[in-house]
Amino acid sequence: MVIRIATFNTENLFRRPSVFRLPDAKQRKQVLDDFDTLVALLDKETYTDEVKQKISALVLKYRAYSSDPENPPLIHINQNRPGKKSGLFDTPAPGSQPTELPILADGRKAWAGWAELGRDDLDMTAVLNTGRVVREVNADVLLVPEVEDRLTLDRFNQHVLSLGWQPYPFNLLVDGNDPRGIDIGILSRYPIVSVRPHIFDPDPANPRKPLFSRDCPEYEIQLGQDTLVLLGNHLKSKSNDDPELRLAQAERVAEIYRAALDRTPNAVVAGDLNDVPDSKPVGVLLDTGLRDVMSHPSYDGEPGTHGTCHQKRDKLDYVLLPPALWAKVQRVGLETRGIFAHADHFKSVKAKTDEASDHAALYVDLDLRG
């Protein structure tokens, strides 16, 4: 039995936080930094006058009070019960642009709601290009970081992948810790018999917070008489970087991998590690005996998996195999044609806005006979 295992960061399937569609990298970073600042302010137990002024300024800056579907804000405050008795602020009248917005709550427990990044629909051309990449790779087991939720994954499978193709019989996703809805899902032609999430694993540096920015789900897949455990990853991004957190996440992934080996020799680590091959987080994983499929003699493609893919610093995505599977590798490949920045892209990819993703899909063929 030869199976193909792949990972493809889809950058969401139908809806994506609007900030990620901004063409200017500095502007994107500013919005994300402001969002993190706002969330930290809102989480304070007590809102001093200074904190209230800062919250109000950020809410006004981004029209975070607005719910206009025709002009959605980059940041939105979702209030369960707006108003003077139990809200953060009185919601301004639709279409108004207030210059002042008094913060009514005196602390986090005084109002119900949260801050979230505004979203808009992806161009349907981008959705179809994402489907084309998945069909071209034709993996038997496909890990898909950055998916909104399981129902979205199922809708993509049934209504996009089914266009002239057989959709996957199995798909699964457990919502993770990222408030932006970029979770780690899986599509499979083989039964997914169990999943072990790790969303509650504590951060060693701050046990009150979860370690994983998203999750490290352990998907157990039945391959005839054999069992495959696929550890899905999307480590802390370089945006608003925290290298120590990413390293701590990788160290925990290594522990989870070692425990998985006690159940099966077929334990694979895959996904977006958000770091280059010679980085400390990747080194921690390679020190366990795992090996990167792009280092296999059968691979002769681009050195990177992101953007132009021309350099090793462009490599963020990995399929890491245990010793028992290394000798079973038949082929390793990289599907780059969904990326606009790559010179050789699909003709249907005509702009950044309609690319499938700025990540390539990485796959490996394994001969599991005997």
C-alpha positions in Angstrom: 0.0 0.0 0.0 1.4 3.3 -1.1 -0.1 6.4 0.6 0.6 10.1 0.1 0.8 12.3 3.2 0.7 16.1 2.7 0.5 19.4 4.5 -1.0 22.6 3.0 -1.5 25.8 4.9 -4.6 27.0 3.2 -4.8 30.5 4.7 -8.5 29.9 5.4 -11.0 28.5 3.0 -13.9 31.0 2.7 -13.4 33.8 5.1 -10.2 35.4 6.3 -9.4 38.2 8.8 -9.4 41.4 6.7 -6.0 42.5 8.1 -4.2 39.7 6.3 -5.5 41.1 3.0 -3.8 44.4 3.5 -1.0 44.8 0.9 1.4 46.7 3.2 3.3 44.5 5.7 3.9 47.4 8.1 0.2 48.2 8.2 -0.7 44.6 8.8 1.8 44.5 11.7 0.4 47.7 13.2 -3.2 46.4 13.1 -2.1 43.1 14.8 0.0 44.9 17.4 -3.0 47.2 18.2 -5.3 44.2 18.4 -3.0 42.5 20.9 -2.8 45.7 22.9 -6.6 46.1 22.9 -7.1 42.5 24.1 -4.5 43.0 26.9 -6.3 46.1 28.0 -9.7 44.5 27.9 -8.4 41.6 30.0 -7.4 43.9 32.9 -9.3 43.3 36.1 -9.8 47.0 36.7 -10.1 49.8 34.1 -8.4 52.9 35.4 -9.1 56.2 33.6 -5.9 55.8 31.6 -6.9 52.3 30.6 -10.4 53.5 29.6 -8.8 56.3 27.4 -6.6 53.8 25.7 -9.4 51.4 25.0 -11.6 54.2 23.7 -8.9 55.4 21.4 -8.3 52.0 19.8 -12.0 51.4 19.4 -12.5 54.7 17.7 -9.3 54.2 15.5 -10.6 51.0 14.0 -14.4 51.7 14.2 -14.5 48.6 16.4 -18.0 49.5 17.5 -19.3 49.0 13.9 -21.0 45.9 12.6 -21.6 47.3 9.1 -21.4 44.3 6.7 -20.7 46.6 3.7 -17.7 48.2 5.4 -16.6 45.8 8.2 -13.9 47.1 10.6 -10.5 45.5 10.9 -11.2 45.1 14.6 -14.6 44.5 16.1 -15.8 44.5 19.7 -18.6 41.9 20.1 -20.8 42.9 23.0 -23.3 40.4 24.3 -25.2 43.0 26.2 -24.3 46.6 25.2 -25.6 49.4 27.3 -24.9 51.3 30.5 -25.6 48.5 32.8 -23.6 45.6 31.4 -21.8 46.8 28.3 -18.3 48.2 27.5 -19.8 51.2 25.7 -23.0 52.4 24.2 -23.1 51.3 20.5 -23.2 54.4 18.3 -26.0 54.8 15.8 -25.4 53.1 12.4 -23.5 55.3 10.0 -22.3 57.6 12.7 -18.6 58.4 13.2 -18.2 59.5 16.9 -15.2 61.4 18.0 -15.7 60.3 21.7 -16.7 57.0 23.1 -16.9 56.7 26.9 -16.0 53.4 28.3 -18.7 52.4 30.8 -17.4 49.2 32.3 -14.9 49.4 35.3 -13.2 46.1 34.6 -13.3 42.8 32.7 -16.0 41.2 34.8 -18.3 44.2 34.4 -19.2 43.4 30.7 -19.7 40.4 28.5 -18.0 40.2 25.2 -14.7 40.1 23.4 -12.5 41.7 20.7 -12.1 39.9 17.4 -10.5 40.6 14.0 -13.0 41.6 11.3 -13.4 39.1 8.5 -14.4 39.3 4.9 -15.1 36.7 2.2 -12.3 35.4 0.1 -12.7 35.9 -3.7 -14.3 32.7 -5.1 -11.3 32.5 -7.5 -9.0 32.0 -4.5 -11.3 29.4 -3.1 -11.3 27.5 -6.4 -7.5 27.8 -6.7 -7.2 26.3 -3.2 -9.3 23.4 -4.3 -7.2 23.0 -7.4 -4.0 22.7 -5.3 -5.7 20.0 -3.1 -6.8 18.1 -6.2 -3.4 18.4 -7.9 -1.6 17.1 -4.8 -4.2 14.3 -4.4 -3.0 13.3 -1.0 -4.5 10.3 0.9 -4.0 12.1 4.2 -3.9 15.9 4.0 -3.2 18.2 7.0 -4.7 21.7 6.5 -3.5 24.4 8.9 -5.5 27.6 8.9 -9.1 26.5 8.5 -12.0 28.4 10.0 -13.9 25.4 11.6 -15.0 21.9 10.8 -18.2 22.8 9.1 -16.3 25.1 6.8 -13.8 22.3 6.1 -16.7 19.9 5.3 -18.4 22.5 3.1 -15.1 23.0 1.2 -14.8 19.3 0.8 -18.4 18.7 -0.4 -18.9 21.8 -2.6 -15.5 22.8 -3.9 -13.4 19.6 -4.0 -16.3 17.7 -5.4 -16.2 19.7 -8.7 -15.1 17.0 -11.0 -13.4 15.1 -8.2 -14.2 12.7 -5.4 -14.3 14.5 -2.0 -12.7 13.0 1.0 -14.8 10.6 3.0 -13.3 11.7 6.3 -12.6 15.2 7.7 -12.0 16.4 11.2 -11.1 19.6 13.1 -11.0 20.5 16.7 -11.2 24.3 17.4 -7.9 25.5 18.9 -6.8 28.5 20.9 -6.5 31.1 18.1 -9.3 33.6 18.3 -9.0 34.4 14.6 -10.3 31.0 13.6 -7.2 29.5 12.0 -7.4 25.9 13.2 -5.7 22.7 12.1 -7.9 20.3 10.2 -7.4 17.0 8.3 -8.9 15.4 5.2 -8.4 11.7 4.8 -9.3 8.8 2.6 -8.8 6.5 5.5 -10.8 6.4 8.7 -9.9 8.9 11.4 -10.5 6.8 14.5 -9.5 9.3 17.2 -8.1 12.7 17.9 -6.2 14.0 21.0 -6.2 17.8 21.3 -3.6 19.7 23.3 -5.3 23.0 23.6 -5.1 22.9 27.4 -1.4 22.1 27.7 0.0 25.0 30.0 2.7 27.3 29.0 5.7 26.6 31.3 6.5 30.3 31.5 2.9 31.2 32.5 0.9 28.1 33.6 -2.3 30.1 33.5 -2.1 30.4 29.7 -2.2 27.6 27.1 1.1 26.7 25.5 -0.1 26.3 21.9 -1.1 29.3 19.9 -3.4 26.9 18.0 -3.1 23.3 19.0 -1.1 20.2 18.3 -3.9 17.6 17.6 -2.9 14.0 17.4 -5.0 12.5 14.6 -5.0 8.7 14.6 -5.7 7.1 11.2 -6.4 3.5 10.5 -4.5 2.2 7.5 -5.7 -1.4 7.2 -3.9 -3.3 9.9 -1.6 -0.3 10.7 -2.1 2.9 12.6 -0.7 6.3 11.6 -0.6 9.1 14.2 -0.3 12.5 12.6 0.7 15.4 14.8 -0.7 18.6 13.3 1.2 21.8 13.9 1.0 25.5 13.4 3.6 27.0 15.8 3.8 30.7 16.9 4.1 32.9 13.9 6.9 35.4 13.2 4.3 38.2 13.4 4.8 39.9 16.8 7.5 37.3 17.3 8.1 35.3 20.4 11.0 32.8 19.7 11.0 31.4 23.2 7.3 30.5 23.0 7.8 28.8 19.6 10.7 26.9 21.1 8.6 25.8 24.1 5.9 24.7 21.7 8.4 22.6 19.7 9.8 21.0 22.9 6.2 20.0 23.8 5.6 18.6 20.3 8.8 16.5 20.7 7.4 15.1 24.0 4.0 14.3 22.4 5.8 12.6 19.5 7.9 10.4 21.8 4.7 9.4 23.6 3.0 8.6 20.3 5.9 6.3 19.4 4.9 4.1 22.4 1.6 3.4 20.6 2.9 3.1 17.0 6.2 3.4 15.1 4.2 5.4 12.4 4.1 8.8 14.2 4.5 11.8 11.8 4.9 15.5 12.7 3.7 17.9 10.0 2.4 21.4 9.5 3.6 25.0 9.6 6.5 25.3 12.1 7.0 29.0 11.2 10.8 28.6 11.3 13.7 27.7 9.1 15.5 24.3 9.1 18.5 25.5 11.2 16.4 27.1 13.9 16.2 25.9 17.5 12.6 24.8 17.3 13.1 22.7 14.2 16.4 21.4 15.8 14.5 20.2 18.9 12.3 18.1 16.7 15.1 16.7 14.5 17.0 15.7 17.7 14.2 13.2 18.4 15.3 11.2 15.3 12.6 12.7 13.1 13.8 13.6 9.5 12.6 16.3 7.1 11.2 14.7 3.9 12.8 17.6 1.9 16.2 16.3 2.9 15.4 12.9 1.3 17.5 12.0 -1.8 14.3 11.7 -3.9 13.5 15.4 -3.5 15.0 17.8 -6.0 12.6 20.8 -5.8 12.7 24.3 -4.4 14.4 24.7 -1.0 11.5 26.8 0.5 7.8 26.3 1.0 6.6 29.9 1.3 6.5 33.0 -1.0 8.9 32.5 -3.9 10.2 29.3 -2.3 13.6 30.0 -3.8 15.7 30.1 -0.5 15.9 28.0 2.6 14.7 31.0 4.6 11.4 30.6 2.7 10.9 27.1 4.3 8.2 27.1 7.0 6.3 23.9 6.3 7.4 20.4 7.2 6.6 16.7 7.0 8.9 15.0 9.6 9.1 11.2 9.5 10.2 8.7 12.2 13.0 6.2 11.6 10.5 3.4 10.8 9.1 5.3 7.8 12.3 6.9 6.3 13.2 3.8 4.3 9.7 3.6 2.9 9.8 7.0 1.2 9.2 6.7 -2.6 8.8 10.3 -3.6 8.7 13.8 -2.1 7.1 16.7 -3.9 6.2 20.4 -3.6 3.1 22.0 -5.2 4.0 25.7 -5.7 1.6 26.7 -8.5 -1.1 28.1 -6.1 1.3 30.9 -5.0 1.2 34.2 -6.9 4.8 35.1 -6.0 6.1 31.9 -7.5 7.0 32.4 -11.2 5.4 29.1 -12.2 1.8 29.5 -11.0 -1.5 28.5 -12.4 -2.9 30.7 -15.1 -6.0 31.2 -12.8 -3.7 32.8 -10.2 -3.6 36.3 -11.6 -3.0 38.4 -8.4 -2.2 38.1 -4.8 -5.9 38.3 -3.9 -6.8 35.2 -5.9 -3.9 32.9 -5.0 -4.6 29.6 -3.3 -2.2 30.5 -0.5 1.3 31.9 -0.1 2.3 28.5 1.2 3.2 25.5 -1.1 1.7 22.0 -0.4 4.4 19.5 0.7 3.8 15.8 0.2 5.6 12.5 0.6 4.7 9.0 -0.8 5.3 6.1 1.5 5.3 2.4 0.5 3.8 0.7 3.5 3.8 -2.8 2.0 5.5 -5.4 4.1 
